Amino acid sequence: MADPFRPYDVAVVGAGPAGLAAALALAAAGASVALVAPDTRGDDWRTAALFGSSVDFLDRMGLIPALTPVAAPLRTMRLVDATDRLIRAPEVEFHAREIGRDLFGYNIANRDIVAVLATAIAGRGDKVTRFAASLRRLDIATDVATLQLDDGQALAARLVVGADGRASRVRASAGITVTSWRYPQTALVANLEHSAPHDDTSTEFHTETGPFTLVPFGPGRSSLVCVERPRVVERMMTQPDAVLAADLERRAHSLLGAFRLVSPRQSWPMSAFKADRLAGPRTVLIGEAAHGFPPLGAQGLNLTLRDVAGLASIVGECLGQGDDPGDRAAIDRFVAARTGDVAGRVFGVDLLNRSLLSDALPVQVLRSFGLGLARRLPPLRRLMLREGMRA
């Protein structure tokens, strides 16, 4: 049993990409890390498109060589207005070469990201101690936090990082509330083979019910996110593979030829939330413990990795100066550094999703005008591309 009276610098709670990346980055910053992360199942078929700053962060961590063999490069981003509304936005393509890059980033299966991060953590036994258990109770005192685990072990840390998802126990223990809302949408997720090449191009069709997105996932393959009305997705979940594949090909306007499903299909009700505070005493929140939103523009994991990078920088500076990484000053720095980015992304994705669902003519005009400008004005295109690379 760990000695709860010899605190780690940081305890990270979470077994997903957020928790594993945080443990690795904090160890690289010089912290002694307790990672509370039970083994996870490999039945998540979702993928994550990682762009600019996320790729750079993972490269600094030495992980890109292990990720590229299981990653698909993304060189072009295509937006298509596939609505039947009176005013439609023009089709727009963005190319990585426009900002002097070979590619925007990579599309990688969540399970592969987790596997690569877990292997890297196993090689950092000098700085990271992994506890294959779940958090049962968190007690926060003035100078230390104590974590009781469901296998009977206990440990102490000066700072606790909640990376334990939307139902975060760390967040609840710290008394942090959330503001949340639901959308009349459900996402169907699957992986497809197709007869026409994708040419490293990700295509996002904007429909009246939400985005229909095809992201390269290897030669002749793409990962799909189809956002629809819940009752429609319920029906799609029960259709024979051939029937569903034909329906998806129709929705994609046969852009990639004939489809064939190559994974189980999964469905995810669409909702969004933001923690009302990003931190509490000796506690900070990152990833989906702090924010969550619909799958538009590949924002989720990219925002999470910016949380991780920002936190690791602050903790590293504190330790380098002999300061306590869990004291009020350090936590206030994290909150100040991350609040604007988190709030802006949550608001932006919510606004975009609601604009897709709206039949209001002024909304149609604004969407069409904005994308039209992006298509015609190179400086605006480059600004949008650079902001997207930070996604």
VENBELZI-V69397 format. One record per backbone hydrogen bond with DSSP energy under -0.5 kcal/mol. NH is the residue of the N-H (numbers start at 1). CO is the residue of the C=O. E is the energy in kcal/mol with one decimal. If there is no record, write none. Layout:
<<NH,CO,E> <NH,CO,E>>
This chain:
<<4,2,-0.8> <6,3,-1.6> <7,5,-0.5> <8,156,-3.0> <9,32,-0.8> <10,32,-2.1> <11,159,-2.8> <12,34,-3.0> <13,11,-0.5> <13,161,-2.7> <14,12,-0.6> <14,36,-2.3> <20,16,-2.4> <21,17,-2.5> <22,18,-2.2> <23,19,-2.4> <24,20,-2.1> <25,21,-2.7> <26,22,-2.8> <27,23,-1.9> <28,24,-2.1> <29,25,-1.4> <30,27,-1.5> <31,26,-2.4> <33,31,-0.5> <33,127,-3.1> <34,10,-2.4> <35,33,-0.6> <35,129,-2.9> <36,12,-3.2> <36,34,-0.7> <37,35,-1.0> <37,131,-2.1> <45,43,-0.7> <48,108,-2.9> <50,48,-0.7> <50,106,-3.4> <51,49,-0.5> <52,104,-0.9> <53,389,-1.7> <54,51,-1.5> <55,51,-2.0> <56,52,-2.6> <57,53,-2.3> <58,54,-2.6> <59,55,-2.2> <60,56,-2.2> <61,57,-1.4> <62,59,-1.7> <63,58,-2.6> <64,58,-0.6> <66,63,-0.7> <67,63,-1.6> <68,64,-2.8> <69,65,-0.5> <70,67,-1.6> <71,68,-1.4> <72,107,-2.2> <74,105,-2.3> <75,73,-0.5> <75,200,-2.7> <76,200,-1.7> <77,94,-2.6> <78,202,-3.3> <79,92,-3.0> <80,204,-2.4> <82,80,-1.0> <82,206,-2.2> <88,86,-0.5> <92,79,-2.2> <94,77,-2.7> <96,75,-2.5> <98,95,-1.8> <99,96,-1.7> <100,97,-1.7> <101,96,-1.9> <104,74,-3.3> <105,74,-1.1> <106,50,-2.0> <107,72,-2.5> <108,48,-2.4> <108,106,-0.5> <109,70,-0.5> <110,46,-2.5> <111,44,-0.5> <112,109,-0.5> <113,109,-2.2> <114,110,-2.5> <115,111,-2.0> <116,112,-2.4> <117,113,-2.5> <118,114,-2.7> <119,115,-2.1> <120,116,-2.1> <121,117,-2.4> <122,118,-2.1> <123,119,-1.0> <124,121,-2.1> <125,122,-0.6> <127,124,-2.0> <128,124,-3.0> <129,33,-2.7> <130,128,-0.6> <131,35,-3.4> <132,130,-0.6> <133,131,-2.4> <136,148,-2.9> <137,148,-2.0> <139,146,-2.8> <141,139,-0.6> <141,144,-2.7> <145,157,-2.8> <146,139,-3.2> <147,155,-3.3> <148,137,-3.0> <148,146,-0.5> <149,147,-0.5> <149,153,-3.0> <150,134,-2.5> <152,149,-1.7> <155,147,-1.9> <157,145,-2.4> <158,8,-2.0> <159,9,-0.8> <160,282,-2.2> <161,11,-3.1> <162,160,-0.6> <162,284,-3.3> <163,13,-2.5> <163,161,-0.9> <168,165,-1.3> <172,168,-1.6> <173,169,-2.6> <174,170,-1.9> <175,172,-1.4> <176,171,-2.3> <177,175,-0.5> <179,274,-2.4> <180,178,-0.6> <181,272,-2.6> <183,270,-2.1> <185,183,-2.1> <186,228,-2.7> <187,268,-2.8> <188,226,-2.9> <189,266,-3.2> <190,224,-1.4> <192,222,-3.1> <193,260,-3.0> <194,220,-2.1> <195,258,-1.4> <196,256,-2.4> <201,198,-1.5> <202,76,-2.8> <202,200,-0.5> <203,214,-2.5> <204,78,-2.8> <205,203,-0.6> <205,212,-3.0> <206,80,-3.4> <207,205,-0.7> <207,210,-1.6> <210,207,-1.0> <212,205,-2.6> <213,225,-2.9> <214,203,-2.8> <215,223,-2.5> <217,218,-0.7> <217,221,-2.5> <221,218,-2.2> <222,192,-2.1> <223,215,-3.0> <224,190,-3.3> <225,213,-2.0> <226,188,-2.7> <227,211,-2.4> <227,225,-0.6> <228,186,-2.7> <228,226,-0.6> <232,229,-0.6> <233,229,-2.1> <234,230,-2.4> <235,231,-1.6> <236,232,-2.3> <237,233,-2.4> <238,234,-0.6> <238,235,-1.0> <239,235,-0.6> <239,236,-0.7> <244,240,-2.6> <245,241,-2.9> <246,242,-1.9> <247,243,-2.0> <248,244,-2.7> <249,245,-2.3> <250,246,-1.9> <251,247,-2.2> <252,248,-1.7> <253,250,-1.7> <254,249,-2.6> <255,252,-1.9> <257,254,-1.4> <260,193,-2.0> <262,191,-2.5> <263,191,-0.6> <266,189,-2.4> <268,187,-2.2> <270,185,-2.4> <272,181,-2.7> <273,292,-2.5> <274,179,-2.1> <275,290,-2.8> <276,177,-2.9> <277,177,-0.5> <280,283,-2.3> <282,326,-0.5> <283,280,-2.2> <284,160,-2.2> <285,278,-2.5> <286,162,-2.4> <289,286,-1.6> <290,287,-2.1> <291,287,-1.8> <292,273,-2.1> <296,294,-2.2> <299,296,-0.6> <303,299,-2.6> <304,300,-1.9> <305,301,-2.5> <306,302,-1.4> <307,303,-1.8> <308,304,-2.3> <309,305,-2.6> <310,306,-2.5> <311,307,-2.5> <312,308,-2.8> <313,309,-2.0> <314,310,-1.8> <315,311,-2.7> <316,312,-2.5> <317,313,-2.0> <318,314,-2.3> <319,315,-2.6> <320,316,-2.3> <321,317,-1.4> <322,319,-1.2> <323,318,-3.1> <325,323,-0.6> <327,324,-1.4> <331,327,-2.1> <332,328,-2.6> <333,329,-1.7> <334,330,-1.8> <335,331,-2.4> <336,332,-2.4> <337,333,-2.1> <338,334,-1.9> <339,335,-2.2> <342,338,-2.4> <343,339,-2.7> <344,340,-2.5> <345,341,-2.3> <346,342,-2.4> <347,343,-2.4> <348,344,-2.5> <349,345,-2.6> <350,346,-2.1> <351,347,-2.6> <352,348,-2.4> <353,349,-2.6> <354,350,-2.5> <355,351,-1.9> <356,352,-1.5> <357,353,-1.4> <358,354,-1.1> <364,360,-1.8> <365,361,-2.4> <366,362,-2.3> <367,363,-2.4> <368,364,-2.4> <369,365,-2.8> <370,366,-2.7> <371,367,-2.3> <372,368,-2.1> <373,369,-2.2> <374,370,-2.0> <375,371,-1.8> <376,372,-1.6> <377,373,-2.8> <378,376,-0.7> <381,377,-2.3> <382,378,-2.8> <383,379,-2.1> <384,380,-2.6> <385,381,-2.6> <386,382,-2.6> <387,383,-2.1> <388,384,-2.5> <389,385,-2.4> <390,386,-0.8> <390,387,-0.5> <391,388,-1.7>>
